[in-house]
C-alpha cells in the first residue's frame, strides 16, 4: 500500500458580495497517510505577485485579519485547513506522528519537528517533505510571501530578538517601537522592507539570512532562496492591530 497519496481537487467557484471584489477559490486536498489537510487559495487579484499565507489554522486572529482586509482590497490568500490545530497528525505503519507545518522546509527542520522523535522513520519524513513540497510549489508562483501568525502574551515577542535573547542568532537588525505592543510586529528577510517599516515606526525584525538557526521554517527557506518574505505577527485577539499591520505592509508592497 502506498503511504502517501495526493488527491488534487480544483474548483473555480466565484464568491459574490465581497464589496467591490469577487474572488475564486482553489482547493487542494493533500492526503498524508490516513489523514489529510486542505490547502485553500482565495484569489481576487490574479495579476498580483503577492501571496498572503497562513499555515497554522489555530491562529484564527491572523485569518480573520486577512479576511477582513480582503473585503475591500484585492489580494491572494492561501491557508491550510487541519482541524484548527497547530500541529498536523498522521499515521504511518500504525504509528501516529505529528509535525509543525512551519518547520518542514529543510531536512534538518523535518527531522527536528517530527514527533515522537524516538519513532522517527524515513517514510514519515517523506510524508512531511511532500507536504512541504506542495506548499513550496504554491509559494514559488509568487514573488513576495506574506505569512500571517499569532502568538500568546507569554515568552515570545519582538523582545525575543534583542541581543542575548532566544532568537538573537536569527537577527541581523531589530527595531522596537514605543507605539506598538511588543507582541505585534513584522519579521522580514528584506533590508528594504525593514528600513521602510522602521521609518514607519513599526516593530520590525530583519532576519540574518546567513547566520540563522536552521529550524526548517518558511522564513529560512525564503531567506536561502532569496524570496522576499514578511511575517505579520500579532498576539491572539489583537485583531485591530493585525489588520493595521496588514494595511501598512500592503501599502508598502504596492508603492
N, C-alpha and C positions, 0 to 999 in steps of 0.2 A: 504493500500500500504506500502511495506517496504521502509523505508527511506534510507537504506544502502544496496547496492548490490555490491558484489565483483566479478568481472569478471577476471579470470586468462587467460592470453594468453601467452603461452610459445612458443618460436621458437628457433631453433638451426640453425642459419644461419652463415656459415663461411664467414669471410671477408678477402679477399686476398689483397696483396700489402702493408702489414704492415711491410715493410723491412724484418727483419728476423722472425717476429712473426705474426701468424694469431690469430684471436680471434673469440669467439662465443658470439652472443647476446641473452640475455634472456629478454623478455618483459612482464611486468605485468601491466595490466590496472586496476586501482582502482577507482570505481565509488562512488562518495561522493554526496549523494542527487541527484541534477540534473547536477552535474559537474563530472569531472574525472581528475585524474593525471596518469601519466605513470612512472613506476619505471623501468628504463633501466639498465641492467647489461651487461658489456662487459668483458668477461672472457678470458684471454690469458695465465693465469698461474693457472690452476685448483688445483695444489698441494700447492699453497701459502696460508698461513693463514692470509694474509694482505688484507684488503679491503680499497680502496680509495673511498670516498663518497662525493657527492655534493647534497645538498638539497635546495639550493636557486638558481633557474635557471637564475635569473637576474645577478648573479655573474659569468659572462662569462669568465673573465680572468682566474679564477680558473679551469674552464672546459677546456679551451684551453691549460693550463699548463700541465694537466694530459694527454690530447690527444697528445700533442707534445712529452712528455716523453714516452708514450706508443708506439711510432713509432719504438723505438729501444730497449725497455725494456719490458719484460713480467710483467704484473700486472693485477689486477682485479679492475674494476672501475664501480661504480653504481651512477646513478643520477636521480633526479626527473625532469620530464617534466611537466610544468604547465604554459604555455603561457609566459615564460620568466619573471615572476614576483616573488617578494619575498614572498608575502602572497598568500595563496590559498583561493579562494572564492567558496562557495557552498550554496545551499538553503535548508531549512527545513520548511515545512508548510508555504510557500510563504514569508519566511523571509530569507534574504541573510546574511550569516556570512562569516568571514574570520579568518584565523589562520596563524601564523608563523610556518612553519613545523620544525623549530628548537626550539620550545617551547612547545611541546606536549607530552613529555615522562614521565611526572609526572602529577598527578591530579591537583596539585597547578598550574603548568605551563599551563595546558589546560584551567583552569578557567581564568587565567590572560590574556592569548593571544586571547581568543575567543572574537571577536568584531561583532556587537556592544555589549558592556558588559551589558547594561541595558536589552537587549533582550536574555540574557543567558538562555538556557534550557538544560535539560539532554539529549535530543535526539541529539542536535547539539554537545554536549560534547562527546557522544557516537561515532559520526562520526569521530571527531578528534582523539579519542582514537583508533579507528580501523585503521586509517592511521598510527598512532604511532606503533601499533602492527605489521603492515606489514613491516615497516622499521626495527623494532627491530628483527623481525624474520630473516631478511637478516643479520643484524649485528651479531646475535648470531651464525651464521655459520662460523664466523671468530674469530681469537684470538686477532688481532690488528686492530684498526679502525683509519684511517687517513682521516679526513674530510678536505674539501677544501672550503675556504671562501675568500671573498674580502671585503674591507672596502673603505671608501672615505677619502679624505685628510682633514677631519674635525672631531673633537670631540673624535674619538676612535683610539687608538694606544696602543703600549706596555706601554706607559706612564700612561695609564688609570689604570694600575695595581700597580702602585707605592703607597707607604703608603699615606693615606689620599685622594686618588683619587677614582673615581666612582666604580672601580672594585676591590679595595683593599681587600674587605672582602672575595673575592673568591681566594685570592692569598696566597699560602704557601711560595713561593720564586719567585724572578724575577731577570733576568739578562739583562741589556741593553748594547748592543754592540755599539761601535763607528763606526763600519764598515757597519752597516745596517740602512736603513731608519726606523724610529720608526713605520711606518705602516706595515712593513714586519717582521713577527715574527712567532714563533711556540708556541702553547699552549698545554700543556700535563698534564695528570693525573699521569705520571710516574716519580719518582725521578731519576731512572736510565737514562731515556731519557733526562731529564732536565740537569743532570750532563754532559752527552755526548755533548749536544748542547752548553752548556755554555763553555765547553772546546774548542769547535769548533768556538767560538766567534760569535755565532748566537743569535739574540734576542730570549729569551725564557721565558715562564711563567710556573710555576708549580701550578696546581690547589690545593686548600685546599679541600681535599676530605671529610673532616668532618665539616668544618665551612662555606661552600659555601652558596650562596643565591640560594634557590630552584626556579630557573626560568624555569624549565622544559626542559632545553637544553639537547642535546645528551651527552655533556661532563659530566653533572650532573648524567645522567643515568649510564654512563660508570664508573664514579667515585664510585657510590653506589654499582655497581655490580663487581668492581674490574677488569674491562676490560681495558687493556692498550689503551689509546686514545691520538691522536695528532690532532691538528688543524693547518694546514698550511695556514696562513693568509697573504694576501698581498693587497696593495692598488690596486684598479681597474686601469688597464692599465699597471701595473708593471709585465708584462708577464715574462721577462727575470729573474727578481728577484724571482718570484714564481717558475719558472722552476728550478732555482738553489736550492731553499729550498726543492723542491721535490727530487732532486738528493741527497742532503745531508741526508735527512730523510730516503730515500730508502736505501742508503749505510749503514746507521746506523742500520736499521732493518734487514739487510741481512748479518751482520758481524757474 
